[in-house]
Amino acid sequence: MKYFFLNLQLHISLFLLLQFSGAGCLYAQHANDSAWIKPFQKDNNMQLYGGYAGSSFIFQTKKTPRDYLHLLANNSGYTGVNLNYKYLSLFYEFTLPYTSLADRKTGLRSRNLELSQFGSRFGLEASYQHVNGMLFEVRRRRSEPPVTFEDIRYRKYALNLYLFANPKHFSYSAANFYSKLQQRTAGSWLFMVSPEYQQFSFSHANLVGNEMKDSMVYELVKPQPTWVSTIGYVGYAFNLVMDGGHWSINPTLLLGAGGQYPLYDSRFNPKQITLVYSALARMNCGYNGEHFFSYLSASHDYARNHLPAAHLHLQNSDFSVTLGYRFSSLKHKILGVI
């Protein structure tokens, strides 16, 4: 129960921060063409969702092939509930028992948090990824238990800023969140800028001292690399709708490149900007009704970063199903506020 309230408090605080930071650019926007995009009369909803999320870290060096040092987060299934009422959004999510790659006793954990605000022309996403410990599967011997590295930590903070080229005829909110009704098939070019902060570290200080480790993995992250990067993306999103928009298929693809700057000690790597590139693909499909909505969602993103002794290929995948119910606002404000 203690962790429930801590997680709930974190989610509420981050969402309110995102609301205030994005309100100025999201509400002063061009209106949609009502012949193409229609809001729902009941603009509040409750969602139940569940799925499976996974992250992999591939270290490529001059002496090792790309697929040799392939580490995994403790990937697992999850489920949660999300309540959206007026300008307030509350959600709670937890890991499904017996779906993790490693035994729960190992203490390996993986957490992903994403909050978003989207209008017709602009959009904003804030995300946080925290991986406590990683797994290494021995190639050609996957029947054996994976090797665990419980002391390695990875953190990532990212902010995605969107611009849509066709806001009158295309709704990103309808395509990805089913919060509006896209009545006719339409697409839009989109542009995104994503500043990021990433870090590898150890949970125990003695791992960065003179203690020798017999694993190449520890040597690769021994400098505890920290870096910032900014990536610019160009992409296209499409809303293929049927039955007046109640059924739809919604693919999105973004390709990006940018620069990375190291924040770690310059003796491990020169202080210079290096090229990074990334790709993101998303696909939704489902039913969008006046009272109920349901959709399947799949996403995959890839990014190539630089560490002092290796290239890092980072991949994240997510598959989920969402069931939602729309409802009207109460006649009287709750606590006189919402």
Secondary structure, 3 states (H helix, E strand, C coil): CHHHHHHHHHHHHHHHHHHHHHHHHHCCCCCCCCCCEEECCCCEEEEEEEEEEEEEEEEECCCCCCCCEEEECCCEEEEEEEEEECCEEEEEEEECCCCCCCCHHHCCEEEEEEEEEECCCEEEEEEEEEEEEEEECCCCCCCCCCEEEEEEEEEEEEEEEEEECCCCCCCHHHHHCCCEEECCCEEEEEEEEEEEEEEEEECCHHHHCCCCCCCHHHHHHCCCCEEEEEEEEEEEEEEEEEHHHCEEEEEEEEEEEEEEEECCCCCCCCCCCEEEEEEEEEEEEEEECCCEEEEEEEEEEEEEEECCCCEEEEEEEEEEEEEEEEECCCCCCHHHCC
